[in-house]
Amino acid sequence: FREQVPQGDLSDSTLFFDNRNEKDIFLHEELKSMFGEKYTDILSEPTPPTQPAFVEMKMLKEEVLKGTSLFYVCGPDNFIEIMLENLMSLGIRKNQVIIEE
């Protein structure tokens, strides 16, 4: 992401960042400042349970309708697989999805 920022902003991009809980999130403030409202934490064991434990299709559809052109996906392999499937079912091409490992 740091490489992307000097080339332009990330306003056409969305990041769904999957972690177990708040303690596992790294670079939280930096990522929030880069993506703004298009940054979403997905926590499987949030404390307290306030964040979504998974990305609902409704959330993805909203981002697609907003005109998001790039989707950054970061998390365990099964999360990445599900996200790819769901995004492609909404008409997002594979080259619009960037997998961060």
Secondary structure, 3 states (H helix, E strand, C coil): CCCHHHHCCCCCEEEEEEECCHHHCCCHHHHHHHHHHHEEEEECCCCCCCCCCCCCHHHHHHHHHCCCCEEEEECCHHHHHHHHHHHHHCCCCHHHEEEEC
